Amino acid sequence: MTCLLSLLLCCWPTYAHHVLGRPAYSLNEDSNTPPSLAVEAQIGEFFITYMVFPAFPKAGEAGRLNLYIQGIDEDTHFNGEVSFSVVDDSFFSDRVEVIGTQLIDDGVYRQGFIFSENGKYIIRAHFDTNTDPYDIDFPLQVGEPSPLQPLMIAAIVLLLSLFGANLFLAKKSHIAKFRMQNKSRTKDTQL
């Protein structure tokens, strides 16, 4: 009987409320989950590292951008202001919205965000040195990407290809008819 009871307790379903040893109910934009985007680049006289938290930002939920700006020659960080803005990455839009200006905090520029709509966005970080202005653009996907977008692009390419081939064949047919009519006219005039 105790063996059966032990077997039942071992097989009883348990539901985890921890992710990698951390309580799942406390995960937010300040948690140490991996970023969804980590970009490293050299721009002018700086090394730039950019990260987005949480791993998969969603509309209506808080997120955070971390920007590290380190000098190439020195082991120092850029210490000025960095302004962050959002550029709508949709095809027919040119909306730009400033989301904040940040000062360095422990070697990092941290900018929080909340997007009201899912979509593709461009985050622009702007800062000025004594000699040059810098604009750094980073892509950001908020919410699930649309599964229809690649299909729509493929359908448009296919339709344009068919339309182009149809125009080419119609023109070729028209030229062939014109040549045939010219040949028959030249034969009639020779007789």
Buried (B, 14 or more C-beta within 10 A) or exposed (E): EEEEEEEEEEEEEEEEEEEEEEEEEEBEBEBEBEBBBEBEEEEEBBBBBBBBBBEEBBEEBBBBBBBBBBEEEEEEBBEEEBBBBBBBBEEEEEEEEEBBBBEBEEEBBBBBBBBEEBBBBBBBBBBEBEEEEBEBEBEBBBBEEEEEEEEEEEEEEEEEEEEEEEEEEEEEEEEEEEEEEEEEEEEEEEE
